[in-house]
Amino acid sequence: MYPRIMLIDAEDQPLGEYEEGLHLPHARPNERFFTLLQNTGLCNALYGLARTEALRRTRLLGAYRGSDIVFQAELSLYGKILEVPETLFLRRMHTDSFTSMTPEQQREFNSPGRRQRVELYRWRHMAEHVRSVMRAPLTWGERVTLVAGLGRRIVWSRETYFQELVAAARMLVTRSHA
């Protein structure tokens, strides 16, 4: 359960309500999971309340960029995510916030001082989603539905996934010649 959010600036001035669209009262885990993946933006639902037993069953937040999305998606497999229809959370947006950082700055934030690695952001997320599906207490039919849906997402976005592989290969080649 999480509240509606008002975004504010560095001087506490309202920027407007943020509509994340993560009210997920659906009974079926696949409906919650794919709606969450489609609508997730700032991952504000993480600032709400969750059942301790559901949190303990997840892998929690990882030490990689975007792990909050993966965690939130995994949590949707364990139960409903409900939005309280009242604005109770003020989220400050400013130039030093994580969401204002470049991907390189976010990587450094998550792994300070580590040598820049090849990052397969989308591939990593896809693998983590499959791991989440396979460890969640789901029927085999629900697992098949979820994995097939993830496979469709790769096919639909195949150009993006391919471009990520090409960029990673270029980075490795450039690094080996340096």
C-alpha positions in Angstrom: 0.0 0.0 0.0 1.4 3.4 -1.0 0.0 6.9 -1.0 -0.5 9.3 -3.8 2.6 11.5 -4.4 3.2 15.2 -4.8 6.5 16.1 -6.4 8.2 19.2 -4.9 11.3 21.2 -6.0 14.4 22.0 -3.9 12.5 25.0 -2.4 9.5 22.9 -1.3 7.4 24.3 -4.1 4.8 21.8 -5.6 5.7 20.6 -9.1 2.4 18.6 -9.4 1.0 15.3 -8.4 2.7 12.2 -9.9 0.4 9.6 -11.3 2.3 6.3 -11.3 -0.6 4.1 -12.1 0.5 1.3 -9.7 -2.9 0.6 -8.1 -2.8 -3.1 -8.7 -5.8 -4.8 -7.1 -5.7 -7.6 -9.7 -6.1 -11.1 -8.4 -3.8 -12.7 -11.0 0.0 -12.1 -10.5 0.7 -11.8 -14.2 -1.8 -8.9 -14.5 -0.1 -7.1 -11.5 3.4 -7.8 -12.8 2.9 -6.7 -16.4 0.9 -3.6 -15.4 3.6 -2.6 -13.0 6.3 -3.1 -15.7 4.3 -1.0 -18.1 3.6 1.8 -15.7 6.6 2.1 -13.4 8.3 5.4 -13.5 9.8 6.7 -10.3 9.1 3.5 -8.2 7.2 5.5 -5.6 5.3 2.5 -4.4 8.5 1.4 -2.6 7.9 4.3 -0.2 4.7 2.7 1.1 4.0 -0.3 3.4 4.5 -3.9 2.6 3.9 -7.1 4.5 7.1 -8.3 6.2 6.5 -11.9 5.1 6.3 -10.8 1.5 9.4 -8.7 1.7 11.3 -11.7 3.3 10.4 -13.9 0.3 11.9 -11.5 -2.2 15.6 -10.8 -3.0 15.1 -7.2 -1.9 17.1 -4.4 -3.6 20.1 -5.4 -5.6 23.4 -3.5 -6.1 22.7 -2.7 -9.8 21.0 0.2 -11.7 17.3 -0.2 -11.7 17.1 -2.9 -9.0 14.2 -0.9 -7.5 12.1 -1.8 -10.6 13.0 -5.4 -10.4 12.2 -5.5 -6.6 8.9 -3.8 -7.1 8.0 -6.2 -9.9 9.0 -9.2 -7.8 6.9 -7.9 -4.9 3.8 -7.7 -7.2 4.1 -11.5 -7.6 3.4 -11.9 -3.9 0.2 -9.8 -3.6 -1.8 -6.7 -4.5 -0.3 -3.2 -4.5 -2.9 -0.7 -3.5 -2.7 3.1 -3.8 -4.2 5.1 -0.9 -6.2 7.8 -2.7 -4.8 10.6 -0.6 -1.6 12.6 -1.2 0.6 11.8 1.8 4.1 11.7 0.3 6.1 14.7 -0.9 9.0 13.6 -3.1 11.7 16.2 -3.6 13.1 16.5 -7.2 16.4 18.3 -7.4 19.6 18.3 -9.4 21.5 16.0 -6.9 18.8 13.3 -6.8 19.4 9.8 -8.1 16.8 10.3 -10.8 18.7 13.4 -12.1 21.9 11.4 -12.5 23.2 10.1 -15.8 23.4 6.3 -16.1 27.2 6.5 -15.5 26.7 8.5 -12.3 24.0 6.0 -11.2 26.4 3.1 -11.8 29.1 4.8 -9.7 26.5 5.5 -7.0 25.6 1.8 -6.9 29.2 0.5 -7.0 31.5 3.3 -5.9 35.1 3.0 -7.1 34.6 -0.1 -9.2 36.0 -0.1 -12.7 33.4 0.7 -15.3 31.9 -2.6 -16.4 29.9 -3.4 -19.5 26.3 -2.9 -18.4 23.5 -4.9 -20.1 20.7 -3.0 -18.3 17.7 -4.5 -20.1 19.2 -8.0 -20.3 20.0 -7.9 -16.6 16.5 -6.8 -15.8 15.0 -9.5 -18.0 17.1 -12.2 -16.3 16.2 -10.9 -12.8 12.5 -10.9 -13.7 12.8 -14.5 -14.9 14.5 -15.4 -11.6 11.8 -13.6 -9.6 9.1 -15.6 -11.5 10.8 -18.9 -11.0 11.2 -18.4 -7.2 7.8 -17.0 -6.5 5.0 -19.3 -5.2 3.1 -19.5 -8.5 1.4 -22.3 -10.3 3.2 -23.7 -13.3 0.5 -22.2 -15.6 1.1 -18.7 -14.1 4.9 -19.2 -14.5 4.5 -20.1 -18.1 2.2 -17.1 -18.7 4.8 -14.8 -17.1 7.9 -16.2 -18.9 6.0 -16.1 -22.2 5.0 -12.5 -21.6 8.6 -11.6 -20.8 9.7 -13.4 -24.0 7.2 -11.3 -26.0 8.6 -8.1 -24.5 12.1 -9.1 -25.8 10.6 -9.8 -29.3 8.7 -6.5 -29.3 11.8 -4.6 -28.2 14.3 -6.7 -30.0 16.0 -3.7 -31.7 16.7 -2.2 -28.3 18.0 -5.4 -26.8 20.2 -5.9 -29.9 21.5 -2.3 -29.7 22.5 -2.9 -26.1 24.5 -6.0 -27.1 26.2 -4.1 -29.9 27.1 -1.2 -27.5 28.5 -3.6 -25.0 30.6 -5.4 -27.7 32.0 -2.0 -28.9 32.9 -1.1 -25.3 34.8 -4.4 -24.9 36.6 -4.0 -28.2 37.5 -0.4 -27.3 38.7 -1.4 -23.9 40.9 -4.2 -25.3 42.6 -1.8 -27.7 43.3 0.8 -25.0 
